[in-house]
Amino acid sequence: MEAAIHVKPFGFDRVFRFPSAPEEAPPASVDEAIFQQRIASLEADIARLRAEHIEILARARSDAFAAGLAQARSERDAAVLAACDALHATLDDIDARIAQTTEAVMKDAAKLAFTAAEVLAGHAVEQAPARAADEALGRVLEQVSRGTRIGIRVHPAIAEDMERLIAVRVSKERRKLSLTVIADEEMAESDALIFWEEGGLAVDAAHRRAAILAELGPLLGETKDN
């Protein structure tokens, strides 16, 4: 007996898909080399940019330092110039004050010298008329020999004072003195004439005053006229 055959209907409505051949991928070694080249290029760019950045920063710092240094020097020079100007102004002021002080001191010295000249040349004689004659007599006695006869001609108003001063001098001298006071109306009260055989000495207050003021003239200036 023949085997039973079972026939099944064919499904014509089915879609059959045949697998396509897989695409060939590029060799992994090529992609890896390109990738490594790109990485190396990027790293080089980064390194270059970093170096440029550092260089720019260094240049900026150097420029800023140079600018700051120039400004500091300019400010220093200006400060030094201002200090010098202030110092010069102070020195000028000091010089002016010194000149004023010197002028004031010179005026005071001139007044003092004029007063001294007045005292030496005349005013002291008005208060003690015989003192100038006695001082002149002392100078004469230092020059003449022992025992020289000396006459002192003075105004009668000071004759007594002159004799008194001579007595005091004689009492102090160890040597013998021959001194004679002669009253003379023609003599001024401030003058005296001391004479001896070999010479004489005139005590002229007016002439003495003029001589002293002439010596002090450069110092006295206008004060002398006042």
Backbone as CSV, one residue per row, in Angstrom:
resi,resn,N_x,N_y,N_z,CA_x,CA_y,CA_z,C_x,C_y,C_z
1,MET,0.869,-1.162,0.000,0.000,0.000,0.000,0.889,1.189,0.000
2,GLU,0.547,2.088,-0.866,1.395,3.291,-0.991,1.179,4.200,0.193
3,ALA,2.306,4.892,0.477,2.201,5.825,1.638,1.336,6.976,1.247
4,ALA,0.643,7.441,2.274,-0.254,8.586,2.049,0.558,9.842,1.865
5,ILE,0.256,10.651,0.885,0.952,11.907,0.592,0.065,13.055,1.035
6,HIS,0.670,13.844,1.826,-0.105,15.015,2.283,0.378,16.230,1.539
7,VAL,-0.444,16.878,0.882,-0.105,18.106,0.091,-0.660,19.322,0.818
8,LYS,0.222,20.283,1.058,-0.206,21.517,1.743,-0.206,22.660,0.747
9,PRO,-1.126,23.517,0.925,-1.167,24.683,-0.006,0.051,25.603,0.224
10,PHE,0.604,26.249,-0.882,1.770,27.135,-0.834,1.297,28.561,-0.605
11,GLY,1.899,29.103,0.327,1.480,30.494,0.635,2.171,31.475,-0.275
12,PHE,1.451,31.886,-1.379,2.067,32.815,-2.334,2.098,34.248,-1.829
13,ASP,1.349,34.499,-0.794,1.317,35.880,-0.321,2.470,36.214,0.645
14,ARG,3.331,35.326,0.876,4.425,35.589,1.807,5.558,36.273,1.071
15,VAL,6.266,37.136,1.863,7.389,37.907,1.297,8.663,37.260,1.782
16,PHE,9.483,36.988,0.838,10.734,36.373,1.194,11.860,37.406,1.120
17,ARG,12.685,37.474,2.102,13.820,38.423,2.154,15.101,37.626,2.175
18,PHE,15.944,38.033,1.287,17.231,37.366,1.230,18.273,38.273,1.885
19,PRO,18.998,37.795,2.821,20.026,38.639,3.488,21.054,39.107,2.498
20,SER,21.349,40.479,2.593,22.344,41.055,1.688,23.745,40.816,2.258
21,ALA,24.695,40.987,1.373,26.079,40.759,1.815,26.524,41.900,2.733
22,PRO,27.112,41.648,3.870,27.556,42.733,4.828,28.622,43.626,4.197
23,GLU,28.457,44.984,4.480,29.432,45.942,3.949,30.773,45.732,4.637
24,GLU,31.753,45.893,3.828,33.091,45.708,4.375,33.530,46.964,5.138
25,ALA,33.829,46.849,6.409,34.300,47.983,7.227,35.747,48.280,6.873
26,PRO,36.112,49.609,6.915,37.509,49.964,6.624,38.432,49.358,7.674
27,PRO,39.563,49.134,7.233,40.503,48.528,8.197,40.632,49.392,9.450
28,ALA,40.627,48.732,10.556,40.728,49.478,11.831,42.020,50.232,11.933
29,SER,43.050,49.803,11.308,44.344,50.459,11.407,44.316,51.821,10.741
30,VAL,43.577,52.013,9.648,43.479,53.308,8.949,42.760,54.318,9.808
31,ASP,41.587,53.947,10.352,40.850,54.868,11.232,41.684,55.235,12.447
32,GLU,42.386,54.335,13.005,43.199,54.617,14.199,44.329,55.584,13.873
33,ALA,44.926,55.458,12.699,46.033,56.362,12.322,45.534,57.773,12.107
34,ILE,44.351,57.873,11.392,43.794,59.220,11.171,43.410,59.866,12.499
35,PHE,42.794,59.066,13.352,42.389,59.588,14.657,43.586,60.063,15.483
36,GLN,44.640,59.288,15.441,45.840,59.667,16.177,46.472,60.935,15.599
37,GLN,46.405,61.053,14.218,46.936,62.274,13.594,46.136,63.501,14.015
38,ARG,44.816,63.339,14.041,43.970,64.460,14.467,44.244,64.839,15.929
39,ILE,44.404,63.820,16.740,44.699,64.095,18.151,46.027,64.818,18.288
40,ALA,47.010,64.326,17.540,48.324,64.970,17.605,48.260,66.410,17.105
41,SER,47.451,66.601,16.004,47.320,67.973,15.479,46.632,68.883,16.487
42,LEU,45.579,68.376,17.120,44.878,69.176,18.118,45.775,69.480,19.314
43,GLU,46.507,68.492,19.746,47.427,68.716,20.865,48.490,69.756,20.494
44,ALA,48.975,69.686,19.240,49.961,70.681,18.797,49.349,72.077,18.778
45,ASP,48.078,72.143,18.286,47.398,73.459,18.284,47.210,73.969,19.704
46,ILE,46.823,73.057,20.599,46.636,73.470,21.997,47.946,73.948,22.598
47,ALA,49.011,73.211,22.325,50.325,73.607,22.847,50.749,74.955,22.268
48,ARG,50.488,75.146,20.925,50.850,76.415,20.294,50.035,77.559,20.894
49,LEU,48.731,77.336,21.057,47.878,78.379,21.643,48.295,78.680,23.082
50,ARG,48.649,77.631,23.798,49.081,77.836,25.183,50.376,78.647,25.224
51,ALA,51.308,78.313,24.319,52.569,79.057,24.265,52.322,80.519,23.879
52,GLU,51.423,80.715,22.889,51.099,82.084,22.488,50.443,82.841,23.634
53,HIS,49.570,82.128,24.368,48.908,82.756,25.500,49.926,83.176,26.564
54,ILE,50.862,82.281,26.854,51.908,82.596,27.841,52.763,83.759,27.355
55,GLU,53.089,83.746,26.044,53.916,84.827,25.491,53.177,86.158,25.558
56,ILE,51.882,86.117,25.233,51.086,87.356,25.297,51.001,87.873,26.724
57,LEU,50.790,86.945,27.673,50.742,87.349,29.073,52.079,87.937,29.518
58,ALA,53.184,87.294,29.126,54.512,87.795,29.502,54.759,89.167,28.890
59,ARG,54.351,89.328,27.611,54.540,90.626,26.962,53.685,91.698,27.641
60,ALA,52.460,91.310,27.984,51.571,92.263,28.652,52.134,92.658,30.012
61,ARG,52.644,91.675,30.741,53.249,91.981,32.035,54.472,92.881,31.878
62,SER,55.318,92.561,30.871,56.505,93.380,30.633,56.124,94.801,30.246
63,ASP,55.122,94.917,29.359,54.677,96.257,28.957,54.091,97.010,30.139
64,ALA,53.294,96.291,30.945,52.697,96.944,32.116,53.770,97.373,33.105
65,PHE,54.774,96.509,33.312,55.864,96.863,34.222,56.653,98.068,33.699
66,ALA,56.941,98.050,32.374,57.673,99.172,31.785,56.868,100.462,31.898
67,ALA,55.552,100.366,31.648,54.709,101.552,31.751,54.649,102.051,33.197
68,GLY,54.498,101.096,34.126,54.481,101.482,35.531,55.798,102.090,35.978
69,LEU,56.911,101.499,35.507,58.230,102.023,35.861,58.431,103.419,35.288
70,ALA,57.997,103.618,34.036,58.118,104.947,33.421,57.272,105.962,34.176
71,GLN,56.063,105.570,34.554,55.213,106.487,35.301,55.800,106.783,36.673
72,ALA,56.350,105.738,37.314,56.967,105.944,38.622,58.163,106.879,38.519
73,ARG,58.976,106.682,37.467,60.114,107.578,37.279,59.661,109.005,37.011
74,SER,58.603,109.122,36.196,58.082,110.455,35.911,57.567,111.123,37.180
75,GLU,56.823,110.340,37.981,56.324,110.892,39.242,57.472,111.200,40.197
76,ARG,58.512,110.322,40.175,59.671,110.582,41.026,60.377,111.861,40.603
77,ASP,60.576,112.013,39.296,61.236,113.223,38.797,60.419,114.461,39.141
78,ALA,59.099,114.337,38.987,58.240,115.476,39.331,58.316,115.789,40.818
79,ALA,58.342,114.718,41.645,58.435,114.936,43.088,59.774,115.556,43.466
80,VAL,60.859,115.054,42.832,62.186,115.621,43.114,62.251,117.079,42.685
81,LEU,61.683,117.373,41.505,61.669,118.758,41.017,60.870,119.650,41.959
82,ALA,59.710,119.146,42.400,58.904,119.927,43.339,59.645,120.141,44.655
83,ALA,60.332,119.071,45.121,61.098,119.206,46.364,62.234,120.206,46.202
84,CYS,62.901,120.158,45.037,63.991,121.121,44.783,63.460,122.541,44.739
85,ASP,62.303,122.717,44.080,61.703,124.053,44.031,61.352,124.536,45.433
86,ALA,60.777,123.625,46.221,60.423,124.003,47.590,61.677,124.323,48.405
87,LEU,62.741,123.512,48.192,63.992,123.764,48.909,64.589,125.103,48.509
88,HIS,64.588,125.396,47.203,65.117,126.679,46.738,64.308,127.833,47.304
89,ALA,62.964,127.651,47.312,62.126,128.709,47.873,62.426,128.903,49.355
90,THR,62.626,127.778,50.061,62.955,127.873,51.486,64.304,128.546,51.688
91,LEU,65.285,128.167,50.844,66.611,128.786,50.953,66.543,130.285,50.648
92,ASP,65.743,130.632,49.635,65.591,132.060,49.321,64.966,132.800,50.492
93,ASP,63.971,132.149,51.113,63.329,132.781,52.264,64.313,132.905,53.420
94,ILE,65.113,131.839,53.623,66.122,131.894,54.693,67.148,132.975,54.403
95,ASP,67.586,133.053,53.125,68.554,134.095,52.755,67.979,135.480,53.008
96,ALA,66.688,135.643,52.653,66.058,136.945,52.878,65.990,137.261,54.371
97,ARG,65.646,136.240,55.169,65.571,136.470,56.616,66.952,136.758,57.193
98,ILE,67.958,135.996,56.693,69.326,136.245,57.174,69.759,137.658,56.810
99,ALA,69.414,138.063,55.568,69.781,139.426,55.150,69.092,140.463,56.028
100,GLN,67.799,140.222,56.320,67.086,141.156,57.183,67.683,141.176,58.590
101,THR,67.974,139.963,59.099,68.571,139.881,60.439,69.942,140.546,60.469
102,THR,70.739,140.278,59.419,72.070,140.895,59.350,71.964,142.402,59.291
103,GLU,71.016,142.875,58.498,70.827,144.319,58.401,70.422,144.901,59.749
104,ALA,69.507,144.186,60.446,69.078,144.665,61.759,70.240,144.655,62.754
105,VAL,71.048,143.565,62.701,72.204,143.484,63.599,73.201,144.593,63.292
106,MET,73.416,144.834,61.995,74.341,145.888,61.608,73.844,147.261,62.083
107,LYS,72.538,147.454,61.982,71.989,148.725,62.461,72.173,148.856,63.978
108,ASP,71.893,147.729,64.690,72.089,147.772,66.140,73.565,148.001,66.485
109,ALA,74.458,147.321,65.736,75.886,147.512,65.980,76.306,148.944,65.673
110,ALA,75.721,149.501,64.604,76.047,150.886,64.254,75.577,151.849,65.343
111,LYS,74.374,151.582,65.858,73.873,152.445,66.935,74.758,152.324,68.174
112,LEU,75.150,151.078,68.482,76.009,150.873,69.633,77.368,151.540,69.424
113,ALA,77.921,151.368,68.213,79.205,151.993,67.929,79.102,153.508,67.975
114,PHE,77.995,154.027,67.466,77.817,155.479,67.507,77.712,155.970,68.947
115,THR,76.979,155.197,69.767,76.872,155.574,71.181,78.242,155.534,71.848
116,ALA,79.014,154.451,71.533,80.362,154.361,72.103,81.233,155.520,71.638
117,ALA,81.080,155.861,70.346,81.863,156.986,69.836,81.485,158.283,70.522
118,GLU,80.200,158.449,70.748,79.747,159.649,71.443,80.316,159.709,72.863
119,VAL,80.286,158.539,73.515,80.816,158.500,74.884,82.300,158.784,74.897
120,LEU,83.024,158.099,73.981,84.475,158.276,73.945,84.875,159.680,73.516
121,ALA,84.099,160.270,72.622,84.530,161.517,72.007,83.992,162.777,72.651
122,GLY,82.955,162.685,73.475,82.449,163.947,73.989,81.504,163.871,75.160
123,HIS,80.533,162.968,75.084,79.504,162.954,76.117,80.072,162.608,77.487
124,ALA,81.039,161.706,77.527,81.646,161.393,78.823,82.376,162.599,79.391
125,VAL,82.936,163.424,78.523,83.652,164.621,78.983,82.695,165.612,79.611
126,GLU,81.456,165.636,79.106,80.482,166.559,79.693,80.163,166.175,81.128
127,GLN,80.139,164.875,81.433,79.849,164.444,82.793,81.100,164.466,83.684
128,ALA,82.254,164.147,83.121,83.518,164.185,83.878,84.561,164.840,82.981
129,PRO,84.550,166.164,82.853,85.414,166.839,81.876,86.896,166.590,82.085
130,ALA,87.318,166.389,83.342,88.743,166.233,83.608,89.247,164.810,83.346
131,ARG,88.345,163.840,83.181,88.795,162.456,83.030,89.596,162.257,81.752
132,ALA,89.128,162.841,80.627,89.862,162.686,79.368,91.265,163.279,79.480
133,ALA,91.358,164.431,80.134,92.676,165.053,80.318,93.567,164.187,81.209
134,ASP,92.994,163.585,82.256,93.786,162.734,83.149,94.266,161.485,82.412
135,GLU,93.405,160.906,81.560,93.819,159.736,80.794,94.944,160.100,79.828
136,ALA,94.820,161.256,79.188,95.901,161.709,78.302,97.187,161.942,79.079
137,LEU,97.055,162.488,80.296,98.230,162.702,81.144,98.918,161.379,81.460
138,GLY,98.136,160.342,81.712,98.722,159.036,81.984,99.548,158.526,80.813
139,ARG,99.066,158.759,79.582,99.823,158.327,78.412,101.113,159.130,78.259
140,VAL,101.032,160.408,78.601,102.232,161.257,78.520,103.274,160.789,79.519
141,LEU,102.859,160.482,80.743,103.788,160.056,81.779,104.506,158.758,81.406
142,GLU,103.890,157.927,80.579,104.539,156.691,80.146,105.652,156.958,79.132
143,GLN,105.634,158.144,78.537,106.582,158.438,77.468,107.733,159.368,77.908
144,VAL,107.463,160.241,78.872,108.486,161.219,79.274,109.404,160.609,80.331
145,SER,110.513,161.211,80.499,111.490,160.726,81.480,111.121,161.181,82.886
146,ARG,111.765,160.560,83.873,111.500,160.889,85.269,111.882,162.364,85.553
147,GLY,111.005,163.025,86.337,111.267,164.390,86.753,110.926,165.450,85.728
148,THR,110.354,165.069,84.607,109.983,166.053,83.588,108.855,166.934,84.112
149,ARG,109.043,168.249,83.962,108.000,169.180,84.382,106.887,169.208,83.321
150,ILE,105.671,169.005,83.798,104.513,168.923,82.880,103.461,169.932,83.346
151,GLY,102.928,170.682,82.382,101.845,171.601,82.668,100.562,171.113,82.023
152,ILE,99.440,171.342,82.710,98.128,170.930,82.199,97.246,172.169,82.170
153,ARG,96.960,172.629,80.967,96.128,173.818,80.810,94.692,173.381,80.562
154,VAL,93.764,173.829,81.438,92.354,173.453,81.340,91.495,174.680,81.624
155,HIS,90.209,174.527,81.394,89.252,175.587,81.716,89.119,175.673,83.229
156,PRO,88.937,176.893,83.768,88.811,177.031,85.227,87.720,176.175,85.841
157,ALA,86.678,175.860,85.052,85.563,175.089,85.604,85.982,173.666,85.960
158,ILE,87.022,173.151,85.339,87.433,171.777,85.628,88.808,171.742,86.292
159,ALA,89.355,172.899,86.621,90.696,172.939,87.226,90.721,172.183,88.545
160,GLU,89.718,172.387,89.382,89.685,171.721,90.687,89.610,170.207,90.529
161,ASP,88.737,169.740,89.607,88.640,168.288,89.373,89.957,167.740,88.835
162,MET,90.622,168.544,88.029,91.892,168.106,87.467,92.951,167.959,88.550
163,GLU,92.983,168.900,89.470,93.939,168.820,90.571,93.654,167.609,91.440
164,ARG,92.412,167.323,91.664,92.053,166.153,92.478,92.523,164.865,91.806
165,LEU,92.291,164.741,90.529,92.723,163.538,89.801,94.242,163.419,89.796
166,ILE,94.932,164.571,89.699,96.393,164.549,89.712,96.907,164.091,91.078
167,ALA,96.220,164.552,92.156,96.629,164.147,93.506,96.499,162.633,93.668
168,VAL,95.425,162.077,93.143,95.247,160.625,93.218,96.352,159.920,92.443
169,ARG,96.691,160.445,91.285,97.738,159.828,90.470,99.097,159.897,91.158
170,VAL,99.391,161.077,91.769,100.678,161.244,92.444,100.808,160.273,93.604
171,SER,99.685,160.057,94.313,99.730,159.144,95.460,100.011,157.704,95.047
172,LYS,99.700,157.357,93.802,99.907,155.993,93.336,101.270,155.811,92.665
173,GLU,101.893,156.907,92.282,103.174,156.822,91.583,104.334,156.712,92.584
174,ARG,105.312,155.896,92.277,106.501,155.774,93.120,107.529,156.857,92.799
175,ARG,107.528,157.260,91.549,108.475,158.304,91.167,107.904,159.683,91.478
176,LYS,108.778,160.661,91.579,108.359,162.020,91.856,107.835,162.661,90.577
177,LEU,106.645,163.284,90.690,106.016,163.916,89.548,105.983,165.421,89.754
178,SER,106.195,166.104,88.655,106.115,167.571,88.685,105.007,167.988,87.738
179,LEU,103.815,168.146,88.313,102.626,168.429,87.515,102.003,169.733,87.999
180,THR,101.645,170.604,87.058,101.059,171.897,87.398,99.799,172.110,86.575
181,VAL,98.693,172.432,87.242,97.421,172.718,86.573,97.310,174.230,86.374
182,ILE,97.026,174.620,85.136,96.912,176.040,84.791,95.495,176.291,84.284
183,ALA,94.771,177.198,84.955,93.420,177.542,84.540,93.487,178.550,83.409
184,ASP,92.731,178.284,82.332,92.761,179.151,81.155,91.327,179.319,80.655
185,GLU,90.854,180.584,80.671,89.488,180.864,80.254,89.260,180.554,78.768
186,GLU,90.310,180.598,78.002,90.165,180.377,76.568,90.005,178.899,76.204
187,MET,90.261,178.029,77.136,90.119,176.589,76.871,88.657,176.174,76.997
188,ALA,88.225,175.268,76.138,86.874,174.714,76.278,86.851,173.752,77.458
189,GLU,85.689,173.604,78.068,85.592,172.760,79.262,85.905,171.296,78.939
190,SER,85.711,170.910,77.715,85.958,169.512,77.341,87.362,169.298,76.799
191,ASP,88.174,170.390,76.727,89.515,170.278,76.151,90.576,170.479,77.224
192,ALA,91.792,170.085,76.840,92.943,170.286,77.723,94.200,170.318,76.861
193,LEU,95.220,170.967,77.382,96.508,171.026,76.689,97.590,170.613,77.668
194,ILE,98.237,169.524,77.398,99.325,169.007,78.240,100.639,169.315,77.506
195,PHE,101.554,170.005,78.192,102.786,170.404,77.500,103.982,170.215,78.427
196,TRP,105.157,170.041,77.837,106.444,169.958,78.530,107.508,170.480,77.575
197,GLU,108.712,170.501,77.992,109.744,171.151,77.195,109.925,170.500,75.830
198,GLU,109.830,169.196,75.775,110.085,168.483,74.523,108.857,168.359,73.619
199,GLY,107.683,168.681,74.117,106.498,168.493,73.271,105.217,168.824,74.000
200,GLY,104.103,168.323,73.458,102.808,168.584,74.051,101.749,167.659,73.464
201,LEU,100.618,167.664,74.104,99.502,166.832,73.675,98.205,167.591,73.918
202,ALA,97.403,167.765,72.863,96.133,168.475,72.971,95.009,167.458,73.111
203,VAL,94.136,167.701,74.052,92.932,166.895,74.232,91.778,167.721,73.688
204,ASP,91.385,167.423,72.446,90.329,168.157,71.738,89.151,167.207,71.548
205,ALA,88.107,167.408,72.337,86.962,166.487,72.286,86.303,166.487,70.915
206,ALA,86.143,167.668,70.314,85.492,167.735,69.002,86.320,167.019,67.946
207,HIS,87.638,167.251,67.951,88.507,166.583,66.987,88.547,165.079,67.248
208,ARG,88.556,164.726,68.529,88.575,163.306,68.893,87.303,162.621,68.425
209,ARG,86.183,163.288,68.615,84.892,162.736,68.182,84.863,162.574,66.666
210,ALA,85.327,163.583,65.929,85.332,163.509,64.469,86.226,162.386,63.978
211,ALA,87.383,162.191,64.622,88.303,161.128,64.212,87.691,159.751,64.440
212,ILE,87.040,159.587,65.591,86.421,158.283,65.895,85.274,157.998,64.945
213,LEU,84.443,159.015,64.689,83.323,158.813,63.781,83.812,158.541,62.364
214,ALA,84.943,159.137,61.974,85.496,158.857,60.655,85.926,157.398,60.543
215,GLU,86.501,156.857,61.613,86.897,155.443,61.610,85.683,154.529,61.568
216,LEU,84.604,154.960,62.242,83.399,154.138,62.296,82.424,154.453,61.172
217,GLY,82.802,155.349,60.279,81.900,155.786,59.215,81.300,154.667,58.394
218,PRO,82.098,153.720,57.871,81.516,152.641,57.065,80.492,151.811,57.816
219,LEU,80.682,151.684,59.109,79.740,150.892,59.907,78.517,151.692,60.303
220,LEU,78.731,152.972,60.591,77.631,153.790,61.077,76.645,154.121,59.969
221,GLY,77.148,154.478,58.794,76.263,154.822,57.692,75.397,156.006,58.035
222,GLU,74.090,155.807,57.771,73.148,156.887,58.002,72.941,157.156,59.481
223,THR,73.263,156.166,60.335,73.045,156.345,61.765,73.865,157.495,62.296
224,LYS,75.042,157.718,61.668,75.912,158.789,62.137,75.218,160.136,61.981
225,ASP,74.451,160.291,60.885,73.786,161.552,60.654,72.584,161.750,61.555
226,ASN,72.082,160.618,62.070,70.912,160.716,62.933,71.313,160.976,64.376
